[in-house]
C-alpha cells in the first residue's frame, strides 16, 4: 500500500504586492512570536500582510504593519492590539547576514507569506531590492502577455 505524505504546510496569507514592488534576492523562513488570540484569529484567516515590513532593532528582527484582526469572541480580560509589532525568530548567523545586506543601499526585508508548518506559524521574508517604475510596467506587460497566450491556447484546444 502506498500512502501519500500529507503536506503539513498551508498558506494563511500572501503579500501579493511584494512581487510587484520588489525583486527578491533571498528568502528566509522565520518563526513569529504571537499571543493566543492572534493564533485563533489566524486560524480564521483574519490577517492582512500587504502593509507589513521588517525592521532591525538591536540585532533582532521585528515585523511592523502585520495586521491581525481580533475575533468578536475574544476574551474579556485580553486587550487585543491588531497592529502590534511582532518579533521574528531566526538564527543569529542569519540575522547577522541580513543586517549586513540591509545596510547596503537599496536592500530591504519584505514579508511574503504566513503559513503553517508542523503546527507552528511561520513568516516567509525576502531580502529584496525595490523595482523602478519601468520594471513594474514590464511586470504588467509580461502578465498580460501570458494571459493572451493562455487564452489563445484555450480557444485552440476547443
DSSP file (Angstrom, degrees, kcal/mol; ACC not computed):
  #  RESIDUE AA STRUCTURE BP1 BP2  ACC     N-H-->O    O-->H-N    N-H-->O    O-->H-N    TCO  KAPPA ALPHA  PHI   PSI    X-CA   Y-CA   Z-CA
    1    1 A X              0   0    0      0, 0.0     2,-0.6     0, 0.0     0, 0.0   0.000 360.0 360.0 360.0 129.2    0.0    0.0    0.0
    2    2 A X        -     0   0    0      2,-0.0     2,-0.5     0, 0.0     0, 0.0  -0.842 360.0-160.7 -96.2 120.1    1.3    3.4   -1.0
    3    3 A X        -     0   0    0     -2,-0.6     2,-0.4     3,-0.0     0, 0.0  -0.858  16.2-129.5-101.8 135.8    0.5    6.1    1.5
    4    4 A X        -     0   0    0     -2,-0.5     2,-0.4     1,-0.1    -2,-0.0  -0.675  21.8-120.5 -84.8 131.0    0.7    9.7    0.3
    5    5 A X        -     0   0    0     -2,-0.4     2,-0.3     1,-0.1    -1,-0.1  -0.567  30.3-127.8 -71.8 126.3    2.7   12.1    2.5
    6    6 A X        -     0   0    0     -2,-0.4     2,-0.6     1,-0.1    -1,-0.1  -0.573  18.0-116.6 -79.8 136.4    0.4   14.8    3.7
    7    7 A X        -     0   0    0     -2,-0.3    -1,-0.1     1,-0.2    -2,-0.0  -0.606  25.5-169.8 -73.2 116.8    1.6   18.4    3.1
    8    8 A X        +     0   0    0     -2,-0.6     2,-0.6   110,-0.0   110,-0.5   0.523  63.1  83.7 -86.8  -4.8    2.0   19.9    6.6
    9    9 A X  E     +A  117   0A   0    108,-0.2     2,-0.4   109,-0.1   108,-0.2  -0.881  53.7 170.7-105.2 120.0    2.5   23.5    5.2
   10   10 A X  E     -A  116   0A   0    106,-0.9   106,-2.9    -2,-0.6     2,-0.2  -0.983  32.2-115.2-128.6 142.6   -0.7   25.5    4.4
   11   11 A X  E     +A  115   0A   0     -2,-0.4   104,-0.3   104,-0.2     3,-0.1  -0.469  26.4 176.8 -76.1 140.7   -0.9   29.2    3.5
   12   12 A X  E    S-     0   0A   0    102,-3.3     2,-0.3     1,-0.4   103,-0.2   0.757  70.3  -9.3-104.1 -48.9   -2.6   31.6    5.8
   13   13 A X  E     -A  114   0A   0    101,-1.5   101,-2.5    35,-0.0    -1,-0.4  -0.994  58.3-150.6-153.1 149.9   -2.0   34.9    3.9
   14   14 A X  E     -A  113   0A   0     -2,-0.3     2,-0.8    99,-0.2    35,-0.4  -0.900  16.2-137.3-120.7 151.4    0.1   36.2    1.0
   15   15 A X    >>  +     0   0    0     97,-2.8     3,-0.8    -2,-0.3     4,-0.6  -0.833  27.8 173.9-104.6  90.0    1.6   39.6    0.2
   16   16 A X  H 3> S+     0   0    0     -2,-0.8     4,-0.7     1,-0.2     3,-0.4   0.776  72.7  61.3 -72.4 -26.6    0.8   39.9   -3.5
   17   17 A X  H 3> S+     0   0    0      1,-0.2     4,-2.1     2,-0.2    -1,-0.2   0.734  90.0  72.2 -71.4 -20.6    2.0   43.5   -3.8
   18   18 A X  H <> S+     0   0    0     -3,-0.8     4,-2.0     1,-0.2    -1,-0.2   0.916  95.3  48.6 -63.3 -44.2    5.5   42.4   -2.8
   19   19 A X  H  < S+     0   0    0     -4,-0.6    -1,-0.2    -3,-0.4    -2,-0.2   0.798 113.2  49.8 -67.3 -27.1    6.3   40.6   -6.1
   20   20 A X  H  < S+     0   0    0     -4,-0.7    -1,-0.2     1,-0.1    -2,-0.2   0.857 118.8  36.0 -76.6 -36.5    5.1   43.7   -7.9
   21   21 A X  H  < S+     0   0    0     -4,-2.1   110,-2.6   109,-0.1     2,-0.3   0.630 117.8  41.2 -94.3 -15.5    7.1   46.2   -6.0
   22   22 A X  E  <  -B  130   0A   0     -4,-2.0     2,-0.5   108,-0.3   108,-0.2  -0.941  62.6-132.9-138.2 153.5   10.4   44.2   -5.3
   23   23 A X  E     -B  129   0A   0    106,-3.0   106,-2.3    -2,-0.3     2,-0.5  -0.907  35.6-133.3 -95.0 131.7   13.0   41.9   -6.9
   24   24 A X  E     +B  128   0A   0     -2,-0.5   104,-0.2   104,-0.2     3,-0.1  -0.775  29.1 173.5 -93.5 126.9   13.7   39.0   -4.4
   25   25 A X  E     -     0   0A   0    102,-3.3     2,-0.3    -2,-0.5    -1,-0.2   0.888  69.4  -1.3 -91.7 -54.1   17.3   38.1   -3.8
   26   26 A X  E     -B  127   0A   0    101,-1.1   101,-2.7     2,-0.0    -1,-0.4  -0.967  62.7-143.1-139.0 152.8   17.0   35.6   -1.0
   27   27 A X  E     -B  126   0A   0     -2,-0.3     2,-0.3    99,-0.2    99,-0.2  -0.924  15.4-173.6-118.7 145.3   14.1   34.0    1.0
   28   28 A X  E     -B  125   0A   0     97,-3.2    97,-2.8    -2,-0.4     2,-0.6  -0.973  19.4-138.8-135.0 148.9   14.1   33.1    4.7
   29   29 A X  E     -B  124   0A   0     -2,-0.3     2,-0.4    95,-0.2    95,-0.2  -0.948  28.6-176.1-110.1 120.4   11.5   31.3    6.9
   30   30 A X  E     -B  123   0A   0     93,-2.9    93,-3.1    -2,-0.6    60,-0.2  -0.888  24.0-126.4-118.6 144.9   11.2   32.9   10.3
   31   31 A X  E     -BC 122  89A   0     58,-2.1    58,-2.7    -2,-0.4     2,-0.4  -0.431  27.7-143.1 -75.4 163.9    9.2   32.0   13.4
   32   32 A X  E     - C   0  88A   0     89,-0.8     2,-0.6    56,-0.2    56,-0.2  -0.998   8.6-128.8-136.9 135.8    6.9   34.6   14.8
   33   33 A X        +     0   0    0     54,-2.6    54,-0.3    -2,-0.4     2,-0.3  -0.741  41.2 169.4 -86.1 117.8    6.1   35.5   18.4
   34   34 A X        -     0   0    0     -2,-0.6     2,-0.2    52,-0.1    -2,-0.0  -0.853  31.7-123.3-127.1 159.9    2.3   35.6   18.8
   35   35 A X     >  -     0   0    0     -2,-0.3     4,-1.6     1,-0.1     3,-0.4  -0.583  37.6-103.0 -94.5 166.2   -0.3   35.8   21.5
   36   36 A X  H  > S+     0   0    0      1,-0.2     4,-1.9     2,-0.2     5,-0.2   0.884 119.9  51.3 -58.9 -43.8   -3.1   33.3   21.9
   37   37 A X  H  > S+     0   0    0      1,-0.2     4,-2.0     2,-0.2    -1,-0.2   0.820 107.0  56.2 -65.8 -29.0   -5.8   35.4   20.5
   38   38 A X  H  > S+     0   0    0     -3,-0.4     4,-2.2     2,-0.2    -1,-0.2   0.888 105.4  50.4 -68.9 -38.6   -3.6   36.1   17.4
   39   39 A X  H  X S+     0   0    0     -4,-1.6     4,-2.0     2,-0.2    -2,-0.2   0.916 110.2  50.2 -64.7 -42.4   -3.3   32.4   16.7
   40   40 A X  H  X S+     0   0    0     -4,-1.9     4,-1.1     1,-0.2    -2,-0.2   0.905 111.1  48.9 -62.2 -41.1   -7.0   32.0   16.9
   41   41 A X  H  <>S+     0   0    0     -4,-2.0     5,-2.4     1,-0.2     4,-0.4   0.876 108.4  53.8 -66.3 -37.0   -7.6   34.9   14.5
   42   42 A X  H ><5S+     0   0    0     -4,-2.2     3,-1.1     1,-0.2    -1,-0.2   0.874 102.3  57.6 -65.1 -36.8   -5.0   33.4   12.1
   43   43 A X  H 3<5S+     0   0    0     -4,-2.0    -1,-0.2     1,-0.3    -2,-0.2   0.856 109.1  46.6 -59.3 -33.4   -6.9   30.1   12.1
   44   44 A X  T 3<5S-     0   0    0     -4,-1.1    -1,-0.3    -3,-0.2    -2,-0.2   0.502 117.3-117.2 -86.0  -5.7   -9.9   32.1   10.9
   45   45 A X  T < 5 +     0   0    0     -3,-1.1     2,-1.6    -4,-0.4    -3,-0.2   0.730  62.7 148.3  79.5  22.5   -7.8   34.0    8.3
   46   46 A X      < +     0   0    0     -5,-2.4    23,-1.9    23,-0.1     2,-0.3  -0.508  35.4 112.4 -91.4  69.1   -8.3   37.4    9.8
   47   47 A X  E     -H   68   0B   0     -2,-1.6     2,-0.4    21,-0.2    21,-0.2  -0.988  48.8-159.7-142.2 147.0   -4.9   38.8    8.7
   48   48 A X  E     +H   67   0B   0     19,-2.7    19,-2.2    -2,-0.3   -33,-0.1  -0.985  13.9 169.8-130.2 122.4   -3.6   41.5    6.3
   49   49 A X    >   +     0   0    0     -2,-0.4     3,-1.6   -35,-0.4    62,-0.2   0.538  54.0  93.5-105.9 -12.2    0.0   41.2    5.3
   50   50 A X  T 3  S+     0   0    0      1,-0.3    -1,-0.1   -36,-0.2    16,-0.1   0.834  89.4  41.6 -59.0 -40.9    0.1   43.8    2.5
   51   51 A X  T 3  S+     0   0    0     14,-0.3    -1,-0.3    -3,-0.1    15,-0.1   0.365  92.3 116.2 -90.4   6.4    1.3   46.8    4.5
   52   52 A X    <   +     0   0    0     -3,-1.6     2,-0.3    13,-0.1    59,-0.3  -0.404  35.5 172.0 -79.4 151.5    3.8   44.9    6.6
   53   53 A X  E     -D   64   0A   0     11,-2.5    11,-3.2    57,-0.1     2,-0.4  -0.970  28.4-118.2-150.6 161.4    7.6   45.4    6.6
   54   54 A X  E     -DE  63 109A   0     55,-1.7    55,-0.5    -2,-0.3     2,-0.3  -0.868  26.6-173.2-108.7 133.3   10.5   44.1    8.6
   55   55 A X  E     -D   62   0A   0      7,-2.8     7,-2.5    -2,-0.4     2,-0.5  -0.868  18.6-134.3-120.9 157.5   12.8   46.3   10.7
   56   56 A X  E     +D   61   0A   0     -2,-0.3     2,-0.4     5,-0.2     5,-0.2  -0.958  26.3 172.4-114.2 122.0   16.0   45.5   12.6
   57   57 A X  E >   -D   60   0A   0      3,-2.5     3,-1.7    -2,-0.5    -2,-0.0  -0.992  69.5 -17.7-130.8 124.8   16.4   46.8   16.2
   58   58 A X  T 3  S-     0   0    0     -2,-0.4    -1,-0.1     1,-0.3     3,-0.1   0.851 127.1 -51.7  51.7  41.6   19.3   45.9   18.5
   59   59 A X  T 3  S+     0   0    0      1,-0.2     2,-0.3    36,-0.1    -1,-0.3   0.663 118.3 106.8  73.2  16.2   20.2   42.9   16.4
   60   60 A X  E <   -D   57   0A   0     -3,-1.7    -3,-2.5    35,-0.0     2,-0.4  -0.926  65.3-126.6-124.8 152.3   16.6   41.5   16.4
   61   61 A X  E     -DF  56  88A   0     27,-0.5    27,-2.8    -2,-0.3     2,-0.4  -0.804  25.7-178.9-100.1 138.4   14.0   41.4   13.6
   62   62 A X  E     -DF  55  87A   0     -7,-2.5    -7,-2.8    -2,-0.4     2,-0.5  -0.990  21.3-138.1-133.4 142.9   10.5   42.7   14.0
   63   63 A X  E     -DF  54  86A   0     23,-3.0    23,-2.1    -2,-0.4     2,-0.4  -0.901  22.4-168.2-102.0 128.8    7.6   42.8   11.6
   64   64 A X  E     +D   53   0A   0    -11,-3.2   -11,-2.5    -2,-0.5     3,-0.1  -0.914  65.1  23.9-116.0 139.8    5.6   46.1   11.6
   65   65 A X  S    S+     0   0    0     18,-0.4     2,-0.8    -2,-0.4   -14,-0.3   0.478  73.2 139.3  88.1   1.4    2.3   46.6   10.0
   66   66 A X        -     0   0    0     18,-0.2     2,-0.7   -13,-0.2    -1,-0.3  -0.723  42.8-153.4 -77.7 111.7    1.2   43.0   10.0
   67   67 A X  E     -H   48   0B   0    -19,-2.2   -19,-2.7    -2,-0.8     2,-0.6  -0.803  19.4-179.5-100.5 117.2   -2.5   43.4   10.9
   68   68 A X  E     -H   47   0B   0     14,-2.0     2,-0.3    -2,-0.7   -21,-0.2  -0.957  20.3-145.8-112.5 113.0   -4.2   40.6   12.8
   69   69 A X        -     0   0    0    -23,-1.9   -23,-0.1    -2,-0.6     2,-0.0  -0.634  18.5-120.3 -82.9 132.2   -7.8   41.4   13.5
   70   70 A X        -     0   0    0     -2,-0.3     2,-0.1     1,-0.1   -32,-0.1  -0.346  26.3-110.8 -70.9 150.5   -9.3   40.1   16.7
   71   71 A X    >   -     0   0    0    -34,-0.2     3,-1.3     1,-0.1    -1,-0.1  -0.401  22.4-119.2 -72.8 156.5  -12.3   37.8   16.7
   72   72 A X  T 3  S+     0   0    0      1,-0.3    -1,-0.1    -2,-0.1    -2,-0.1   0.808 114.3  58.5 -65.0 -28.8  -15.6   39.0   18.1
   73   73 A X  T 3  S+     0   0    0      3,-0.0    -1,-0.3     2,-0.0     3,-0.1   0.077  78.3 143.1 -91.0  25.0  -15.4   36.3   20.6
   74   74 A X    <   -     0   0    0     -3,-1.3    -4,-0.0     1,-0.1     5,-0.0  -0.263  61.3 -87.4 -64.0 153.5  -12.1   37.4   22.1
   75   75 A X        -     0   0    0      1,-0.1     3,-0.5     2,-0.1    -1,-0.1  -0.200  26.9-132.3 -61.7 151.2  -11.6   37.1   25.8
   76   76 A X  S    S+     0   0    0      1,-0.2    -1,-0.1    -3,-0.1    -2,-0.1   0.752 103.6  53.4 -78.8 -24.2  -12.8   40.0   28.0
   77   77 A X  S    S+     0   0    0      2,-0.0     2,-0.5     0, 0.0    -1,-0.2   0.464  96.1  79.1 -91.6   0.0   -9.5   40.2   30.0
   78   78 A X        -     0   0    0     -3,-0.5     2,-0.9     2,-0.0    -4,-0.0  -0.919  67.2-152.6-108.4 131.8   -7.3   40.5   27.0
   79   79 A X        -     0   0    0     -2,-0.5     2,-0.1     2,-0.0    -3,-0.1  -0.828  21.1-148.2-102.0  95.0   -6.9   43.8   25.2
   80   80 A X        -     0   0    0     -2,-0.9     2,-0.6     1,-0.1   -10,-0.1  -0.406  10.8-162.8 -71.2 134.7   -6.1   42.9   21.6
   81   81 A X    >   -     0   0    0     -2,-0.1     3,-1.3     1,-0.1   -13,-0.1  -0.953   2.6-163.6-114.7 108.8   -3.9   45.3   19.6
   82   82 A X  T 3  S+     0   0    0     -2,-0.6   -14,-2.0     1,-0.3    -1,-0.1   0.715  86.2  42.5 -71.5 -20.8   -4.3   44.4   15.9
   83   83 A X  T 3  S+     0   0    0    -16,-0.2   -18,-0.4     2,-0.0    -1,-0.3  -0.012  79.5 149.3-115.4  31.1   -1.2   46.3   14.7
   84   84 A X    <   -     0   0    0     -3,-1.3     2,-0.4   -16,-0.2   -18,-0.2  -0.330  54.8-109.4 -61.6 141.4    1.2   45.2   17.5
   85   85 A X        -     0   0    0    -21,-0.1     2,-0.4   -20,-0.1   -21,-0.2  -0.624  38.4-153.0 -73.7 128.6    4.9   44.9   16.4
   86   86 A X  E     - F   0  63A   0    -23,-2.1   -23,-3.0    -2,-0.4     2,-0.2  -0.871   8.8-125.4-112.5 138.5    5.8   41.2   16.4
   87   87 A X  E     - F   0  62A   0     -2,-0.4   -54,-2.6   -54,-0.3     2,-0.3  -0.565  20.0-143.5 -80.8 140.6    9.2   39.7   17.0
   88   88 A X  E     -CF  32  61A   0    -27,-2.8     2,-0.6    -2,-0.2   -27,-0.5  -0.820   8.2-139.3-104.0 146.2   10.7   37.3   14.3
   89   89 A X  E     +C   31   0A   0    -58,-2.7   -58,-2.1    -2,-0.3     2,-0.3  -0.918  36.7 144.0-112.3 115.6   12.8   34.3   15.3
   90   90 A X        -     0   0    0     -2,-0.6   -60,-0.1   -60,-0.2     2,-0.1  -0.924  54.2 -85.1-139.0 163.4   15.8   33.5   13.2
   91   91 A X     >  -     0   0    0     -2,-0.3     4,-2.2     1,-0.1     3,-0.2  -0.401  40.0-117.5 -67.8 149.6   19.3   32.1   13.9
   92   92 A X  H  > S+     0   0    0      1,-0.2     4,-2.6     2,-0.2     5,-0.2   0.862 114.2  54.4 -58.0 -38.9   21.9   34.6   15.0
   93   93 A X  H  > S+     0   0    0      1,-0.2     4,-2.2     2,-0.2    -1,-0.2   0.910 108.8  48.4 -64.0 -41.4   24.1   33.9   11.9
   94   94 A X  H  > S+     0   0    0      2,-0.2     4,-2.5     1,-0.2    -2,-0.2   0.912 111.6  49.7 -64.6 -41.9   21.1   34.6    9.6
   95   95 A X  H  X S+     0   0    0     -4,-2.2     4,-2.7     2,-0.2    -2,-0.2   0.916 109.7  51.1 -63.7 -42.7   20.3   37.8   11.3
   96   96 A X  H  X S+     0   0    0     -4,-2.6     4,-2.1     1,-0.2    -1,-0.2   0.913 111.0  48.4 -60.9 -42.6   23.9   39.0   11.1
   97   97 A X  H  X S+     0   0    0     -4,-2.2     4,-2.1     1,-0.2    -1,-0.2   0.922 112.6  48.4 -62.1 -44.1   24.0   38.3    7.4
   98   98 A X  H  X S+     0   0    0     -4,-2.5     4,-3.0     2,-0.2     5,-0.2   0.894 108.3  53.5 -65.1 -40.1   20.7   40.1    6.9
   99   99 A X  H  X S+     0   0    0     -4,-2.7     4,-1.8     1,-0.2    -1,-0.2   0.928 109.8  49.1 -59.8 -44.6   21.9   43.1    8.9
  100  100 A X  H  < S+     0   0    0     -4,-2.1     4,-0.5     1,-0.2    -1,-0.2   0.899 114.7  44.1 -60.9 -41.9   25.0   43.3    6.6
  101  101 A X  H >< S+     0   0    0     -4,-2.1     3,-1.2     1,-0.2     6,-0.3   0.905 110.9  52.8 -71.4 -41.7   22.9   43.1    3.5
  102  102 A X  H 3< S+     0   0    0     -4,-3.0     5,-0.3     1,-0.3    -1,-0.2   0.826 101.3  61.2 -66.4 -30.5   20.2   45.6    4.6
  103  103 A X  T 3< S+     0   0    0     -4,-1.8    -1,-0.3    -5,-0.2    -2,-0.2   0.723  87.8  92.2 -69.1 -18.7   22.8   48.2    5.4
  104  104 A X  S X  S-     0   0    0     -3,-1.2     3,-1.2    -4,-0.5     2,-0.1  -0.432  97.7 -88.6 -69.9 152.5   23.8   48.1    1.7
  105  105 A X  T 3  S+     0   0    0      1,-0.2    -1,-0.1    -2,-0.1     3,-0.1  -0.396 106.1  12.5 -66.9 131.5   22.0   50.6   -0.4
  106  106 A X  T 3  S+     0   0    0      1,-0.3    24,-0.9    -2,-0.1     2,-0.3   0.288  93.0 118.9  93.9 -10.9   18.7   49.6   -1.8
  107  107 A X  E <   + G   0 129A   0     -3,-1.2     2,-0.3    -6,-0.3    -1,-0.3  -0.683  31.4 164.7 -93.8 145.7   18.0   46.4    0.1
  108  108 A X  E     - G   0 128A   0     20,-2.4    20,-3.1    -2,-0.3     2,-0.5  -0.940  36.0-113.7-146.6 167.1   15.0   45.9    2.4
  109  109 A X  E     -EG  54 127A   0    -55,-0.5   -55,-1.7    -2,-0.3     2,-0.4  -0.935  33.3-175.0-109.6 127.5   13.3   43.0    4.2
  110  110 A X  E     - G   0 126A   0     16,-2.4    16,-2.5    -2,-0.5     2,-0.3  -0.970  24.8-126.1-125.6 132.3    9.7   42.2    3.0
  111  111 A X  E     + G   0 125A   0     -2,-0.4    14,-0.3   -59,-0.3   -93,-0.1  -0.628  26.3 179.9 -75.2 134.7    7.2   39.7    4.4
  112  112 A X  E     -     0   0A   0     12,-3.9   -97,-2.8     1,-0.4     2,-0.3   0.849  54.9 -18.5-102.2 -49.3    6.0   37.4    1.7
  113  113 A X  E     -AG  14 124A   0     11,-1.1    11,-3.0   -99,-0.2     2,-0.4  -0.996  46.4-131.0-158.1 158.9    3.5   35.0    3.3
  114  114 A X  E     +AG  13 123A   0   -101,-2.5  -102,-3.3    -2,-0.3  -101,-1.5  -0.934  38.5 162.8-107.9 135.1    2.3   33.5    6.5
  115  115 A X  E     -AG  11 122A   0      7,-2.6     7,-3.3    -2,-0.4     2,-0.4  -0.987  38.6-110.0-150.8 160.5    1.9   29.7    6.6
  116  116 A X  E     +AG  10 121A   0   -106,-2.9  -106,-0.9    -2,-0.3     2,-0.3  -0.729  31.6 178.8 -87.6 139.2    1.5   26.7    9.0
  117  117 A X  E >  S-AG   9 120A   0      3,-3.0     3,-1.5    -2,-0.4  -108,-0.2  -0.883  70.5 -25.2-143.9 112.4    4.5   24.4    9.2
  118  118 A X  T 3  S-     0   0    0   -110,-0.5     3,-0.1    -2,-0.3  -109,-0.1   0.881 126.7 -48.2  53.5  44.1    4.3   21.4   11.6
  119  119 A X  T 3  S+     0   0    0   -111,-0.4     2,-0.3     1,-0.3    -1,-0.3   0.465 120.7 102.5  81.6   1.4    1.8   23.1   13.8
  120  120 A X  E <  S- G   0 117A   0     -3,-1.5    -3,-3.0   -89,-0.0     2,-0.5  -0.867  72.7-119.9-117.1 152.0    3.7   26.3   14.0
  121  121 A X  E     - G   0 116A   0     -2,-0.3   -89,-0.8    -5,-0.2     2,-0.3  -0.799  33.3-172.4 -92.7 127.7    3.1   29.6   12.3
  122  122 A X  E     -BG  31 115A   0     -7,-3.3    -7,-2.6    -2,-0.5     2,-0.5  -0.893  15.8-147.7-120.1 149.2    6.0   30.8   10.1
  123  123 A X  E     -BG  30 114A   0    -93,-3.1   -93,-2.9    -2,-0.3     2,-0.6  -0.976  12.2-146.1-115.7 122.8    6.5   34.0    8.2
  124  124 A X  E     -BG  29 113A   0    -11,-3.0   -12,-3.9    -2,-0.5   -11,-1.1  -0.794  23.2-176.2 -88.9 123.6    8.5   33.9    4.9
  125  125 A X  E     -BG  28 111A   0    -97,-2.8   -97,-3.2    -2,-0.6     2,-0.4  -0.837   9.6-150.8-117.7 157.9   10.5   37.0    4.4
  126  126 A X  E     -BG  27 110A   0    -16,-2.5   -16,-2.4    -2,-0.3     2,-0.7  -0.977  19.3-129.3-130.6 142.5   12.7   38.1    1.5
  127  127 A X  E     +BG  26 109A   0   -101,-2.7  -102,-3.3    -2,-0.4  -101,-1.1  -0.823  50.8 179.6 -81.8 117.2   15.8   40.2    1.1
  128  128 A X  E     -BG  24 108A   0    -20,-3.1   -20,-2.4    -2,-0.7     2,-0.4  -0.840  33.6-146.4-131.3 158.3   14.5   42.4   -1.7
  129  129 A X  E     -BG  23 107A   0   -106,-2.3  -106,-3.0    -2,-0.3   -22,-0.2  -0.985  37.0-108.2-121.9 134.2   15.5   45.3   -3.9
  130  130 A X  E     -B   22   0A   0    -24,-0.9     2,-0.3    -2,-0.4  -108,-0.3  -0.268  29.7-125.7 -64.0 144.4   12.9   47.9   -4.9
  131  131 A X        -     0   0    0   -110,-2.6     2,-0.1     1,-0.1    -1,-0.1  -0.657  18.1-126.3 -88.4 145.7   11.7   47.9   -8.5
  132  132 A X     >  -     0   0    0     -2,-0.3     4,-1.7     1,-0.1     3,-0.4  -0.427  33.3-100.9 -80.7 166.5   11.8   51.1  -10.7
  133  133 A X  H  > S+     0   0    0      1,-0.2     4,-1.9     2,-0.2     5,-0.1   0.873 122.7  52.7 -59.3 -40.1    8.6   52.2  -12.4
  134  134 A X  H  > S+     0   0    0      1,-0.2     4,-1.9     2,-0.2    -1,-0.2   0.837 106.4  54.3 -68.3 -30.1    9.7   50.8  -15.8
  135  135 A X  H  > S+     0   0    0     -3,-0.4     4,-2.0     2,-0.2    -1,-0.2   0.885 106.6  51.7 -67.2 -37.9   10.3   47.4  -14.2
  136  136 A X  H  X S+     0   0    0     -4,-1.7     4,-2.0     2,-0.2    -2,-0.2   0.894 108.5  51.0 -65.2 -39.1    6.8   47.4  -12.8
  137  137 A X  H  X S+     0   0    0     -4,-1.9     4,-2.5     1,-0.2    -1,-0.2   0.895 108.2  52.5 -64.5 -39.1    5.4   48.2  -16.3
  138  138 A X  H  X S+     0   0    0     -4,-1.9     4,-2.6     2,-0.2    -1,-0.2   0.892 106.8  53.4 -61.6 -39.7    7.4   45.3  -17.6
  139  139 A X  H  X S+     0   0    0     -4,-2.0     4,-2.2     2,-0.2    -2,-0.2   0.923 110.7  45.9 -60.8 -45.2    5.9   43.0  -15.0
  140  140 A X  H  X S+     0   0    0     -4,-2.0     4,-2.5     2,-0.2     5,-0.2   0.916 112.3  51.3 -63.7 -43.3    2.4   44.1  -16.1
  141  141 A X  H  X S+     0   0    0     -4,-2.5     4,-2.3     1,-0.2    -2,-0.2   0.911 110.7  48.2 -61.4 -43.7    3.2   43.6  -19.7
  142  142 A X  H  X S+     0   0    0     -4,-2.6     4,-2.3     2,-0.2    -1,-0.2   0.912 111.0  50.9 -62.7 -43.3    4.6   40.1  -19.1
  143  143 A X  H  X S+     0   0    0     -4,-2.2     4,-1.9     1,-0.2    -2,-0.2   0.919 111.8  46.5 -61.6 -44.9    1.5   39.1  -17.1
  144  144 A X  H  X S+     0   0    0     -4,-2.5     4,-2.2     1,-0.2    -1,-0.2   0.878 110.7  53.6 -66.5 -37.3   -0.9   40.3  -19.8
  145  145 A X  H  X S+     0   0    0     -4,-2.3     4,-2.1    -5,-0.2    -2,-0.2   0.907 108.0  49.5 -62.6 -42.1    1.2   38.5  -22.5
  146  146 A X  H  X S+     0   0    0     -4,-2.3     4,-2.4     1,-0.2    -1,-0.2   0.897 109.5  52.4 -63.7 -39.9    0.9   35.2  -20.6
  147  147 A X  H  X S+     0   0    0     -4,-1.9     4,-2.5     1,-0.2    -2,-0.2   0.918 108.9  49.6 -61.7 -43.4   -2.8   35.7  -20.3
  148  148 A X  H  X S+     0   0    0     -4,-2.2     4,-2.4     1,-0.2    -1,-0.2   0.901 110.8  49.7 -63.4 -40.8   -3.2   36.2  -24.0
  149  149 A X  H  X S+     0   0    0     -4,-2.1     4,-2.5     2,-0.2    -1,-0.2   0.921 111.0  49.5 -63.2 -43.8   -1.1   33.1  -24.7
  150  150 A X  H  X S+     0   0    0     -4,-2.4     4,-2.4     1,-0.2    -2,-0.2   0.907 111.0  49.7 -62.4 -41.5   -3.3   31.1  -22.3
  151  151 A X  H  X S+     0   0    0     -4,-2.5     4,-2.7     2,-0.2     5,-0.2   0.921 111.4  48.9 -61.9 -43.4   -6.5   32.4  -24.0
  152  152 A X  H  X S+     0   0    0     -4,-2.4     4,-1.9     1,-0.2    -2,-0.2   0.906 112.7  47.3 -62.7 -42.2   -5.1   31.5  -27.4
  153  153 A X  H  X S+     0   0    0     -4,-2.5     4,-1.7     2,-0.2    -1,-0.2   0.886 112.5  50.2 -66.2 -38.5   -4.2   28.0  -26.3
  154  154 A X  H  X S+     0   0    0     -4,-2.4     4,-0.6     1,-0.2    -2,-0.2   0.924 112.9  44.5 -66.8 -45.1   -7.6   27.5  -24.6
  155  155 A X  H  < S+     0   0    0     -4,-2.7     3,-0.4     1,-0.2    -1,-0.2   0.822 111.9  54.5 -70.4 -28.7   -9.5   28.6  -27.7
  156  156 A X  H  < S+     0   0    0     -4,-1.9    -1,-0.2    -5,-0.2    -2,-0.2   0.855 103.8  54.8 -70.7 -35.0   -7.3   26.5  -30.0
  157  157 A X  H  <        0   0    0     -4,-1.7    -1,-0.2     1,-0.2    -2,-0.2   0.622 360.0 360.0 -75.9 -12.2   -7.9   23.3  -27.9
  158  158 A X     <        0   0    0     -4,-0.6    -1,-0.2    -3,-0.4    -2,-0.1   0.486 360.0 360.0 -77.7 360.0  -11.7   23.6  -28.3
